[in-house]
Amino acid sequence: MTCERCNGLMVREQICDLQGRSSLCVDGYRCLLCGDLVDALILENRRRSIASVEPILFTSPRIPRLVPA
Ligand SMILES: [Zn+2]
């Protein structure tokens, strides 16, 4: 696996959320070059957002129609 930022080598690592109250530890990846952290949840969220955003853009455009009623 390579880093999306710098294309560096990413190593598998246990990431623990020490800042939050929950002592949640997840499997993730850390970039050896820039130190970017990617955990399984982030990867899952990225996949979901990529998969869900496109259909939403197609079905419900944000720009309202300017045609007067
Ligand atoms: Zn990197």
N, CA, C, O and the ligand as a Tripos MOL2 file, in Angstrom:
@<TRIPOS>MOLECULE
protein
  277   275    70     0     0
PROTEIN
NO_CHARGES

@<TRIPOS>ATOM
      1 N           0.8470   -1.2030    0.0000 N.3       1 MET1
      2 CA          0.0000    0.0000    0.0000 C.3       1 MET1
      3 C           0.8810    1.2510    0.0000 C.2       1 MET1
      4 O           1.8910    1.3100    0.7010 O.2       1 MET1
      5 N           0.4880    2.2400   -0.7880 N.am      2 THR2
      6 CA          1.2710    3.4740   -0.8660 C.3       2 THR2
      7 C           0.4410    4.6580   -0.3990 C.2       2 THR2
      8 O          -0.7890    4.6370   -0.4440 O.2       2 THR2
      9 N           1.1390    5.6850    0.0500 N.am      3 CYS3
     10 CA          0.5100    6.8830    0.5920 C.3       3 CYS3
     11 C          -0.1100    7.7110   -0.5280 C.2       3 CYS3
     12 O           0.4690    7.8640   -1.6030 O.2       3 CYS3
     13 N          -1.3300    8.2560   -0.2460 N.am      4 GLU4
     14 CA         -1.9890    9.0820   -1.2610 C.3       4 GLU4
     15 C          -1.3400   10.4480   -1.3710 C.2       4 GLU4
     16 O          -1.4330   11.0990   -2.4120 O.2       4 GLU4
     17 N          -0.6870   10.8860   -0.3100 N.am      5 ARG5
     18 CA         -0.0600   12.2120   -0.3110 C.3       5 ARG5
     19 C           1.2630   12.1950   -1.0550 C.2       5 ARG5
     20 O           1.4870   12.9890   -1.9690 O.2       5 ARG5
     21 N           2.1460   11.2710   -0.6480 N.am      6 CYS6
     22 CA          3.5250   11.3410   -1.1240 C.3       6 CYS6
     23 C           3.9500   10.0690   -1.8530 C.2       6 CYS6
     24 O           5.0890    9.9600   -2.3070 O.2       6 CYS6
     25 N           3.0400    9.1150   -1.9630 N.am      7 ASN7
     26 CA          3.3600    7.8600   -2.6340 C.3       7 ASN7
     27 C           4.4100    7.0470   -1.8840 C.2       7 ASN7
     28 O           5.0280    6.1460   -2.4510 O.2       7 ASN7
     29 N           4.6060    7.3650   -0.6220 N.am      8 GLY8
     30 CA          5.5800    6.6370    0.1830 C.3       8 GLY8
     31 C           5.0430    5.2940    0.6450 C.2       8 GLY8
     32 O           3.8780    4.9580    0.4360 O.2       8 GLY8
     33 N           5.9090    4.5580    1.2630 N.am      9 LEU9
     34 CA          5.5210    3.2290    1.7430 C.3       9 LEU9
     35 C           4.7120    3.3530    3.0250 C.2       9 LEU9
     36 O           5.0920    4.0850    3.9390 O.2       9 LEU9
     37 N           3.5930    2.6330    3.0900 N.am     10 MET10
     38 CA          2.7730    2.6450    4.2860 C.3      10 MET10
     39 C           2.8770    1.3030    4.9810 C.2      10 MET10
     40 O           2.8220    0.2480    4.3500 O.2      10 MET10
     41 N           3.0300    1.3670    6.3040 N.am     11 VAL11
     42 CA          3.1570    0.1440    7.0790 C.3      11 VAL11
     43 C           1.9320   -0.0400    7.9570 C.2      11 VAL11
     44 O           1.3380    0.9210    8.4470 O.2      11 VAL11
     45 N           1.5720   -1.3010    8.1400 N.am     12 ARG12
     46 CA          0.4120   -1.6060    8.9600 C.3      12 ARG12
     47 C           0.7150   -1.3180   10.4310 C.2      12 ARG12
     48 O           1.7920   -1.6360   10.9350 O.2      12 ARG12
     49 N          -0.2440   -0.7190   11.0930 N.am     13 GLU13
     50 CA          0.0040   -0.3190   12.4750 C.3      13 GLU13
     51 C          -1.3060   -0.2470   13.2440 C.2      13 GLU13
     52 O          -2.3680    0.0080   12.6760 O.2      13 GLU13
     53 N          -1.2060   -0.4780   14.5570 N.am     14 GLN14
     54 CA         -2.3770   -0.2990   15.4140 C.3      14 GLN14
     55 C          -2.4860    1.1700   15.7790 C.2      14 GLN14
     56 O          -1.5600    1.7490   16.3460 O.2      14 GLN14
     57 N          -3.6310    1.7750   15.4480 N.am     15 ILE15
     58 CA         -3.8330    3.1860   15.7550 C.3      15 ILE15
     59 C          -4.8090    3.2910   16.9150 C.2      15 ILE15
     60 O          -5.9260    2.7770   16.8490 O.2      15 ILE15
     61 N          -4.3800    3.9580   17.9750 N.am     16 CYS16
     62 CA         -5.2330    4.1140   19.1460 C.3      16 CYS16
     63 C          -5.6380    5.5700   19.2870 C.2      16 CYS16
     64 O          -4.8130    6.4770   19.1740 O.2      16 CYS16
     65 N          -6.9160    5.7760   19.5350 N.am     17 ASP17
     66 CA         -7.4420    7.1240   19.6840 C.3      17 ASP17
     67 C          -7.1950    7.5850   21.1170 C.2      17 ASP17
     68 O          -8.0230    7.3740   22.0030 O.2      17 ASP17
     69 N          -6.0540    8.2100   21.3260 N.am     18 LEU18
     70 CA         -5.6670    8.6090   22.6800 C.3      18 LEU18
     71 C          -6.2540    9.9590   23.0580 C.2      18 LEU18
     72 O          -6.3130   10.2990   24.2390 O.2      18 LEU18
     73 N          -6.6900   10.7350   22.0650 N.am     19 GLN19
     74 CA         -7.2240   12.0620   22.3630 C.3      19 GLN19
     75 C          -8.6870   11.9870   22.7750 C.2      19 GLN19
     76 O          -9.1440   12.7370   23.6370 O.2      19 GLN19
     77 N          -9.3910   11.0940   22.1630 N.am     20 GLY20
     78 CA        -10.7930   10.9430   22.5150 C.3      20 GLY20
     79 C         -10.9300   10.1830   23.8260 C.2      20 GLY20
     80 O          -9.9520    9.6440   24.3430 O.2      20 GLY20
     81 N         -12.1330   10.1410   24.3560 N.am     21 ARG21
     82 CA        -12.3470    9.4550   25.6270 C.3      21 ARG21
     83 C         -12.2980    7.9550   25.4530 C.2      21 ARG21
     84 O         -11.8590    7.2260   26.3430 O.2      21 ARG21
     85 N         -12.7460    7.5050   24.3140 N.am     22 SER22
     86 CA        -12.7610    6.0640   24.1000 C.3      22 SER22
     87 C         -11.3630    5.5770   23.7480 C.2      22 SER22
     88 O         -10.6540    6.2030   22.9600 O.2      22 SER22
     89 N         -10.9810    4.4700   24.3310 N.am     23 SER23
     90 CA         -9.6710    3.8970   24.0390 C.3      23 SER23
     91 C          -9.8320    2.9150   22.8880 C.2      23 SER23
     92 O          -9.6440    1.7070   23.0320 O.2      23 SER23
     93 N         -10.1830    3.4780   21.7490 N.am     24 LEU24
     94 CA        -10.4730    2.6530   20.5850 C.3      24 LEU24
     95 C          -9.1990    2.4260   19.7780 C.2      24 LEU24
     96 O          -8.5010    3.3730   19.4140 O.2      24 LEU24
     97 N          -8.9170    1.1920   19.5130 N.am     25 CYS25
     98 CA         -7.7440    0.8720   18.7070 C.3      25 CYS25
     99 C          -8.1950    0.1690   17.4310 C.2      25 CYS25
    100 O          -8.9830   -0.7760   17.4670 O.2      25 CYS25
    101 N          -7.6860    0.6440   16.3240 N.am     26 VAL26
    102 CA         -8.0590    0.0430   15.0450 C.3      26 VAL26
    103 C          -6.8050   -0.2690   14.2390 C.2      26 VAL26
    104 O          -5.7400    0.3080   14.4600 O.2      26 VAL26
    105 N          -6.9550   -1.1750   13.3210 N.am     27 ASP27
    106 CA         -5.8590   -1.4450   12.4000 C.3      27 ASP27
    107 C          -5.8010   -0.3450   11.3610 C.2      27 ASP27
    108 O          -6.8280    0.0720   10.8270 O.2      27 ASP27
    109 N          -4.6220    0.1110   11.0820 N.am     28 GLY28
    110 CA         -4.4980    1.1580   10.0820 C.3      28 GLY28
    111 C          -3.1380    1.1080    9.4230 C.2      28 GLY28
    112 O          -2.3790    0.1510    9.5740 O.2      28 GLY28
    113 N          -2.8530    2.1770    8.6800 N.am     29 TYR29
    114 CA         -1.5750    2.2720    7.9840 C.3      29 TYR29
    115 C          -0.9420    3.6210    8.2730 C.2      29 TYR29
    116 O          -1.6270    4.6410    8.3550 O.2      29 TYR29
    117 N           0.3790    3.6110    8.4270 N.am     30 ARG30
    118 CA          1.1060    4.8580    8.6500 C.3      30 ARG30
    119 C           2.1700    5.0010    7.5780 C.2      30 ARG30
    120 O           2.8990    4.0580    7.2700 O.2      30 ARG30
    121 N           2.2460    6.1900    7.0190 N.am     31 CYS31
    122 CA          3.2330    6.4530    5.9830 C.3      31 CYS31
    123 C           4.6040    6.6700    6.6220 C.2      31 CYS31
    124 O           4.7390    7.4380    7.5750 O.2      31 CYS31
    125 N           5.5990    6.0000    6.0990 N.am     32 LEU32
    126 CA          6.9440    6.1240    6.6570 C.3      32 LEU32
    127 C           7.5820    7.4530    6.2870 C.2      32 LEU32
    128 O           8.4930    7.9130    6.9750 O.2      32 LEU32
    129 N           7.1190    8.0710    5.2180 N.am     33 LEU33
    130 CA          7.7490    9.3100    4.7540 C.3      33 LEU33
    131 C           7.1130   10.5470    5.3750 C.2      33 LEU33
    132 O           7.8140   11.3740    5.9580 O.2      33 LEU33
    133 N           5.8000   10.6830    5.2590 N.am     34 CYS34
    134 CA          5.1630   11.9100    5.7360 C.3      34 CYS34
    135 C           4.3670   11.6890    7.0250 C.2      34 CYS34
    136 O           3.8630   12.6450    7.6160 O.2      34 CYS34
    137 N           4.2550   10.4380    7.4580 N.am     35 GLY35
    138 CA          3.5930   10.1670    8.7290 C.3      35 GLY35
    139 C           2.0850   10.2050    8.6620 C.2      35 GLY35
    140 O           1.4200   10.2190    9.6980 O.2      35 GLY35
    141 N           1.5340   10.2230    7.4670 N.am     36 ASP36
    142 CA          0.0810   10.2510    7.3100 C.3      36 ASP36
    143 C          -0.5270    8.9710    7.8640 C.2      36 ASP36
    144 O          -0.0160    7.8740    7.6360 O.2      36 ASP36
    145 N          -1.6270    9.1260    8.5960 N.am     37 LEU37
    146 CA         -2.2870    7.9720    9.1840 C.3      37 LEU37
    147 C          -3.5910    7.6900    8.4520 C.2      37 LEU37
    148 O          -4.3900    8.5930    8.2010 O.2      37 LEU37
    149 N          -3.7850    6.4450    8.1200 N.am     38 VAL38
    150 CA         -5.0410    6.0430    7.4890 C.3      38 VAL38
    151 C          -5.5250    4.7970    8.2050 C.2      38 VAL38
    152 O          -4.8420    3.7730    8.2130 O.2      38 VAL38
    153 N          -6.7020    4.8820    8.8070 N.am     39 ASP39
    154 CA         -7.2160    3.6850    9.4580 C.3      39 ASP39
    155 C          -8.3520    3.0870    8.6370 C.2      39 ASP39
    156 O          -8.7980    3.6590    7.6430 O.2      39 ASP39
    157 N          -8.7990    1.9330    9.0790 N.am     40 ALA40
    158 CA         -9.7990    1.1950    8.3070 C.3      40 ALA40
    159 C         -11.0910    1.9930    8.1520 C.2      40 ALA40
    160 O         -11.7580    1.9140    7.1200 O.2      40 ALA40
    161 N         -11.4390    2.7620    9.1860 N.am     41 LEU41
    162 CA        -12.6700    3.5470    9.1170 C.3      41 LEU41
    163 C         -12.5600    4.6370    8.0620 C.2      41 LEU41
    164 O         -13.5070    4.8940    7.3180 O.2      41 LEU41
    165 N         -11.3940    5.2780    8.0040 N.am     42 ILE42
    166 CA        -11.2040    6.3230    7.0060 C.3      42 ILE42
    167 C         -11.3150    5.7280    5.6090 C.2      42 ILE42
    168 O         -11.9500    6.2960    4.7210 O.2      42 ILE42
    169 N         -10.6820    4.5700    5.4360 N.am     43 LEU43
    170 CA        -10.7440    3.9330    4.1270 C.3      43 LEU43
    171 C         -12.1850    3.5910    3.7660 C.2      43 LEU43
    172 O         -12.6160    3.7690    2.6270 O.2      43 LEU43
    173 N         -12.9170    3.0970    4.7570 N.am     44 GLU44
    174 CA        -14.3110    2.7180    4.5050 C.3      44 GLU44
    175 C         -15.1450    3.9490    4.1730 C.2      44 GLU44
    176 O         -15.9740    3.9190    3.2630 O.2      44 GLU44
    177 N         -14.9220    5.0320    4.9170 N.am     45 ASN45
    178 CA        -15.6570    6.2700    4.6650 C.3      45 ASN45
    179 C         -15.3520    6.8140    3.2780 C.2      45 ASN45
    180 O         -16.2440    7.3030    2.5840 O.2      45 ASN45
    181 N         -14.0880    6.7250    2.8770 N.am     46 ARG46
    182 CA        -13.7350    7.2120    1.5440 C.3      46 ARG46
    183 C         -14.4650    6.4210    0.4770 C.2      46 ARG46
    184 O         -14.9950    6.9800   -0.4830 O.2      46 ARG46
    185 N         -14.4820    5.1110    0.6620 N.am     47 ARG47
    186 CA        -15.1630    4.2740   -0.3230 C.3      47 ARG47
    187 C         -16.6360    4.6360   -0.3820 C.2      47 ARG47
    188 O         -17.2180    4.7590   -1.4600 O.2      47 ARG47
    189 N         -17.2420    4.8080    0.8120 N.am     48 ARG48
    190 CA        -18.6720    5.1180    0.8460 C.3      48 ARG48
    191 C         -18.9490    6.4670    0.2090 C.2      48 ARG48
    192 O         -19.8850    6.6030   -0.5800 O.2      48 ARG48
    193 N         -18.1410    7.4670    0.5450 N.am     49 SER49
    194 CA        -18.3960    8.8110    0.0170 C.3      49 SER49
    195 C         -18.2260    8.8270   -1.4990 C.2      49 SER49
    196 O         -18.9940    9.4740   -2.2120 O.2      49 SER49
    197 N         -17.2300    8.1230   -1.9740 N.am     50 ILE50
    198 CA        -17.0370    8.0780   -3.4210 C.3      50 ILE50
    199 C         -18.2240    7.3870   -4.0800 C.2      50 ILE50
    200 O         -18.6830    7.8000   -5.1450 O.2      50 ILE50
    201 N         -18.7130    6.3370   -3.4380 N.am     51 ALA51
    202 CA        -19.8000    5.5630   -4.0300 C.3      51 ALA51
    203 C         -21.1350    6.2880   -3.9260 C.2      51 ALA51
    204 O         -22.0020    6.1160   -4.7830 O.2      51 ALA51
    205 N         -21.3080    7.1080   -2.8700 N.am     52 SER52
    206 CA        -22.6280    7.6940   -2.6460 C.3      52 SER52
    207 C         -22.7490    9.0960   -3.2140 C.2      52 SER52
    208 O         -23.8500    9.5220   -3.5640 O.2      52 SER52
    209 N         -21.6520    9.8190   -3.3130 N.am     53 VAL53
    210 CA        -21.7480   11.2170   -3.7190 C.3      53 VAL53
    211 C         -22.1960   11.3370   -5.1720 C.2      53 VAL53
    212 O         -23.0260   12.1840   -5.5010 O.2      53 VAL53
    213 N         -21.6570   10.5050   -6.0220 N.am     54 GLU54
    214 CA        -21.9390   10.6720   -7.4470 C.3      54 GLU54
    215 C         -23.4180   10.5130   -7.8000 C.2      54 GLU54
    216 O         -23.9660   11.3490   -8.5190 O.2      54 GLU54
    217 N         -24.0770    9.4540   -7.3080 N.am     55 PRO55
    218 CA        -25.5120    9.3280   -7.6170 C.3      55 PRO55
    219 C         -26.3230   10.4920   -7.0750 C.2      55 PRO55
    220 O         -27.2840   10.9230   -7.7120 O.2      55 PRO55
    221 N         -25.9440   11.0190   -5.8860 N.am     56 ILE56
    222 CA        -26.6840   12.1300   -5.3000 C.3      56 ILE56
    223 C         -26.5670   13.3580   -6.1990 C.2      56 ILE56
    224 O         -27.5420   14.0840   -6.3910 O.2      56 ILE56
    225 N         -25.3930   13.5870   -6.7410 N.am     57 LEU57
    226 CA        -25.2010   14.7260   -7.6220 C.3      57 LEU57
    227 C         -26.0720   14.6030   -8.8590 C.2      57 LEU57
    228 O         -26.5520   15.5970   -9.4030 O.2      57 LEU57
    229 N         -26.2630   13.3780   -9.2870 N.am     58 PHE58
    230 CA        -27.0660   13.1840  -10.4880 C.3      58 PHE58
    231 C         -28.5510   13.3710  -10.2140 C.2      58 PHE58
    232 O         -29.2600   13.9790  -11.0150 O.2      58 PHE58
    233 N         -29.0290   12.8480   -9.0740 N.am     59 THR59
    234 CA        -30.4640   12.8320   -8.8220 C.3      59 THR59
    235 C         -30.9650   14.1370   -8.2220 C.2      59 THR59
    236 O         -32.0940   14.5470   -8.4920 O.2      59 THR59
    237 N         -30.1200   14.8140   -7.3880 N.am     60 SER60
    238 CA        -30.6030   16.0470   -6.7670 C.3      60 SER60
    239 C         -29.5600   17.1450   -6.9360 C.2      60 SER60
    240 O         -28.7100   17.3360   -6.0660 O.2      60 SER60
    241 N         -29.6210   17.8440   -8.0160 N.am     61 PRO61
    242 CA        -28.6900   18.9530   -8.2350 C.3      61 PRO61
    243 C         -28.9180   20.0540   -7.2140 C.2      61 PRO61
    244 O         -30.0550   20.3360   -6.8360 O.2      61 PRO61
    245 N         -27.8210   20.6830   -6.7650 N.am     62 ARG62
    246 CA        -27.9410   21.7090   -5.7380 C.3      62 ARG62
    247 C         -28.5100   23.0020   -6.3000 C.2      62 ARG62
    248 O         -29.1670   23.7600   -5.5850 O.2      62 ARG62
    249 N         -28.2660   23.2470   -7.5440 N.am     63 ILE63
    250 CA        -28.7430   24.5020   -8.1380 C.3      63 ILE63
    251 C         -30.2310   24.3950   -8.4540 C.2      63 ILE63
    252 O         -30.6360   23.5470   -9.2490 O.2      63 ILE63
    253 N         -31.0590   25.2610   -7.8260 N.am     64 PRO64
    254 CA        -32.5070   25.2100   -8.0970 C.3      64 PRO64
    255 C         -32.8020   25.6930   -9.5020 C.2      64 PRO64
    256 O         -32.0430   26.4720  -10.0800 O.2      64 PRO64
    257 N         -33.8720   25.2390  -10.0220 N.am     65 ARG65
    258 CA        -34.2410   25.6430  -11.3720 C.3      65 ARG65
    259 C         -34.6870   27.0980  -11.3700 C.2      65 ARG65
    260 O         -35.4250   27.5280  -10.4840 O.2      65 ARG65
    261 N         -34.2490   27.8280  -12.3370 N.am     66 LEU66
    262 CA        -34.5280   29.2580  -12.3770 C.3      66 LEU66
    263 C         -35.7780   29.5660  -13.1980 C.2      66 LEU66
    264 O         -36.1030   30.7280  -13.4400 O.2      66 LEU66
    265 N         -36.4580   28.5350  -13.6130 N.am     67 VAL67
    266 CA        -37.6660   28.7480  -14.4160 C.3      67 VAL67
    267 C         -38.7930   29.2190  -13.4970 C.2      67 VAL67
    268 O         -39.0990   28.5270  -12.5260 O.2      67 VAL67
    269 N         -39.4130   30.3480  -13.7570 N.am     68 PRO68
    270 CA        -40.5070   30.8330  -12.9090 C.3      68 PRO68
    271 C         -41.7350   29.9270  -13.0140 C.2      68 PRO68
    272 O         -42.0280   29.3640  -14.0690 O.2      68 PRO68
    273 N         -42.4430   29.8040  -11.8870 N.am     69 ALA69
    274 CA        -43.5880   28.9140  -11.8520 C.3      69 ALA69
    275 C         -44.7630   29.5080  -12.6140 C.2      69 ALA69
    276 O         -45.8250   28.8890  -12.6910 O.2      69 ALA69
    277 ZN          3.0660    9.9060    2.8020 Zn       70 ZN70
@<TRIPOS>BOND
     1     1     2 1
     2     2     3 1
     3     3     4 2
     4     3     5 am
     5     5     6 1
     6     6     7 1
     7     7     8 2
     8     7     9 am
     9     9    10 1
    10    10    11 1
    11    11    12 2
    12    11    13 am
    13    13    14 1
    14    14    15 1
    15    15    16 2
    16    15    17 am
    17    17    18 1
    18    18    19 1
    19    19    20 2
    20    19    21 am
    21    21    22 1
    22    22    23 1
    23    23    24 2
    24    23    25 am
    25    25    26 1
    26    26    27 1
    27    27    28 2
    28    27    29 am
    29    29    30 1
    30    30    31 1
    31    31    32 2
    32    31    33 am
    33    33    34 1
    34    34    35 1
    35    35    36 2
    36    35    37 am
    37    37    38 1
    38    38    39 1
    39    39    40 2
    40    39    41 am
    41    41    42 1
    42    42    43 1
    43    43    44 2
    44    43    45 am
    45    45    46 1
    46    46    47 1
    47    47    48 2
    48    47    49 am
    49    49    50 1
    50    50    51 1
    51    51    52 2
    52    51    53 am
    53    53    54 1
    54    54    55 1
    55    55    56 2
    56    55    57 am
    57    57    58 1
    58    58    59 1
    59    59    60 2
    60    59    61 am
    61    61    62 1
    62    62    63 1
    63    63    64 2
    64    63    65 am
    65    65    66 1
    66    66    67 1
    67    67    68 2
    68    67    69 am
    69    69    70 1
    70    70    71 1
    71    71    72 2
    72    71    73 am
    73    73    74 1
    74    74    75 1
    75    75    76 2
    76    75    77 am
    77    77    78 1
    78    78    79 1
    79    79    80 2
    80    79    81 am
    81    81    82 1
    82    82    83 1
    83    83    84 2
    84    83    85 am
    85    85    86 1
    86    86    87 1
    87    87    88 2
    88    87    89 am
    89    89    90 1
    90    90    91 1
    91    91    92 2
    92    91    93 am
    93    93    94 1
    94    94    95 1
    95    95    96 2
    96    95    97 am
    97    97    98 1
    98    98    99 1
    99    99   100 2
   100    99   101 am
   101   101   102 1
   102   102   103 1
   103   103   104 2
   104   103   105 am
   105   105   106 1
   106   106   107 1
   107   107   108 2
   108   107   109 am
   109   109   110 1
   110   110   111 1
   111   111   112 2
   112   111   113 am
   113   113   114 1
   114   114   115 1
   115   115   116 2
   116   115   117 am
   117   117   118 1
   118   118   119 1
   119   119   120 2
   120   119   121 am
   121   121   122 1
   122   122   123 1
   123   123   124 2
   124   123   125 am
   125   125   126 1
   126   126   127 1
   127   127   128 2
   128   127   129 am
   129   129   130 1
   130   130   131 1
   131   131   132 2
   132   131   133 am
   133   133   134 1
   134   134   135 1
   135   135   136 2
   136   135   137 am
   137   137   138 1
   138   138   139 1
   139   139   140 2
   140   139   141 am
   141   141   142 1
   142   142   143 1
   143   143   144 2
   144   143   145 am
   145   145   146 1
   146   146   147 1
   147   147   148 2
   148   147   149 am
   149   149   150 1
   150   150   151 1
   151   151   152 2
   152   151   153 am
   153   153   154 1
   154   154   155 1
   155   155   156 2
   156   155   157 am
   157   157   158 1
   158   158   159 1
   159   159   160 2
   160   159   161 am
   161   161   162 1
   162   162   163 1
   163   163   164 2
   164   163   165 am
   165   165   166 1
   166   166   167 1
   167   167   168 2
   168   167   169 am
   169   169   170 1
   170   170   171 1
   171   171   172 2
   172   171   173 am
   173   173   174 1
   174   174   175 1
   175   175   176 2
   176   175   177 am
   177   177   178 1
   178   178   179 1
   179   179   180 2
   180   179   181 am
   181   181   182 1
   182   182   183 1
   183   183   184 2
   184   183   185 am
   185   185   186 1
   186   186   187 1
   187   187   188 2
   188   187   189 am
   189   189   190 1
   190   190   191 1
   191   191   192 2
   192   191   193 am
   193   193   194 1
   194   194   195 1
   195   195   196 2
   196   195   197 am
   197   197   198 1
   198   198   199 1
   199   199   200 2
   200   199   201 am
   201   201   202 1
   202   202   203 1
   203   203   204 2
   204   203   205 am
   205   205   206 1
   206   206   207 1
   207   207   208 2
   208   207   209 am
   209   209   210 1
   210   210   211 1
   211   211   212 2
   212   211   213 am
   213   213   214 1
   214   214   215 1
   215   215   216 2
   216   215   217 am
   217   217   218 1
   218   218   219 1
   219   219   220 2
   220   219   221 am
   221   221   222 1
   222   222   223 1
   223   223   224 2
   224   223   225 am
   225   225   226 1
   226   226   227 1
   227   227   228 2
   228   227   229 am
   229   229   230 1
   230   230   231 1
   231   231   232 2
   232   231   233 am
   233   233   234 1
   234   234   235 1
   235   235   236 2
   236   235   237 am
   237   237   238 1
   238   238   239 1
   239   239   240 2
   240   239   241 am
   241   241   242 1
   242   242   243 1
   243   243   244 2
   244   243   245 am
   245   245   246 1
   246   246   247 1
   247   247   248 2
   248   247   249 am
   249   249   250 1
   250   250   251 1
   251   251   252 2
   252   251   253 am
   253   253   254 1
   254   254   255 1
   255   255   256 2
   256   255   257 am
   257   257   258 1
   258   258   259 1
   259   259   260 2
   260   259   261 am
   261   261   262 1
   262   262   263 1
   263   263   264 2
   264   263   265 am
   265   265   266 1
   266   266   267 1
   267   267   268 2
   268   267   269 am
   269   269   270 1
   270   270   271 1
   271   271   272 2
   272   271   273 am
   273   273   274 1
   274   274   275 1
   275   275   276 2
@<TRIPOS>SUBSTRUCTURE
     1 MET1         2 RESIDUE 1 A MET
     2 THR2         6 RESIDUE 1 A THR
     3 CYS3        10 RESIDUE 1 A CYS
     4 GLU4        14 RESIDUE 1 A GLU
     5 ARG5        18 RESIDUE 1 A ARG
     6 CYS6        22 RESIDUE 1 A CYS
     7 ASN7        26 RESIDUE 1 A ASN
     8 GLY8        30 RESIDUE 1 A GLY
     9 LEU9        34 RESIDUE 1 A LEU
    10 MET10       38 RESIDUE 1 A MET
    11 VAL11       42 RESIDUE 1 A VAL
    12 ARG12       46 RESIDUE 1 A ARG
    13 GLU13       50 RESIDUE 1 A GLU
    14 GLN14       54 RESIDUE 1 A GLN
    15 ILE15       58 RESIDUE 1 A ILE
    16 CYS16       62 RESIDUE 1 A CYS
    17 ASP17       66 RESIDUE 1 A ASP
    18 LEU18       70 RESIDUE 1 A LEU
    19 GLN19       74 RESIDUE 1 A GLN
    20 GLY20       78 RESIDUE 1 A GLY
    21 ARG21       82 RESIDUE 1 A ARG
    22 SER22       86 RESIDUE 1 A SER
    23 SER23       90 RESIDUE 1 A SER
    24 LEU24       94 RESIDUE 1 A LEU
    25 CYS25       98 RESIDUE 1 A CYS
    26 VAL26      102 RESIDUE 1 A VAL
    27 ASP27      106 RESIDUE 1 A ASP
    28 GLY28      110 RESIDUE 1 A GLY
    29 TYR29      114 RESIDUE 1 A TYR
    30 ARG30      118 RESIDUE 1 A ARG
    31 CYS31      122 RESIDUE 1 A CYS
    32 LEU32      126 RESIDUE 1 A LEU
    33 LEU33      130 RESIDUE 1 A LEU
    34 CYS34      134 RESIDUE 1 A CYS
    35 GLY35      138 RESIDUE 1 A GLY
    36 ASP36      142 RESIDUE 1 A ASP
    37 LEU37      146 RESIDUE 1 A LEU
    38 VAL38      150 RESIDUE 1 A VAL
    39 ASP39      154 RESIDUE 1 A ASP
    40 ALA40      158 RESIDUE 1 A ALA
    41 LEU41      162 RESIDUE 1 A LEU
    42 ILE42      166 RESIDUE 1 A ILE
    43 LEU43      170 RESIDUE 1 A LEU
    44 GLU44      174 RESIDUE 1 A GLU
    45 ASN45      178 RESIDUE 1 A ASN
    46 ARG46      182 RESIDUE 1 A ARG
    47 ARG47      186 RESIDUE 1 A ARG
    48 ARG48      190 RESIDUE 1 A ARG
    49 SER49      194 RESIDUE 1 A SER
    50 ILE50      198 RESIDUE 1 A ILE
    51 ALA51      202 RESIDUE 1 A ALA
    52 SER52      206 RESIDUE 1 A SER
    53 VAL53      210 RESIDUE 1 A VAL
    54 GLU54      214 RESIDUE 1 A GLU
    55 PRO55      218 RESIDUE 1 A PRO
    56 ILE56      222 RESIDUE 1 A ILE
    57 LEU57      226 RESIDUE 1 A LEU
    58 PHE58      230 RESIDUE 1 A PHE
    59 THR59      234 RESIDUE 1 A THR
    60 SER60      238 RESIDUE 1 A SER
    61 PRO61      242 RESIDUE 1 A PRO
    62 ARG62      246 RESIDUE 1 A ARG
    63 ILE63      250 RESIDUE 1 A ILE
    64 PRO64      254 RESIDUE 1 A PRO
    65 ARG65      258 RESIDUE 1 A ARG
    66 LEU66      262 RESIDUE 1 A LEU
    67 VAL67      266 RESIDUE 1 A VAL
    68 PRO68      270 RESIDUE 1 A PRO
    69 ALA69      274 RESIDUE 1 A ALA
    70 ZN70       277 GROUP 0 **** ****
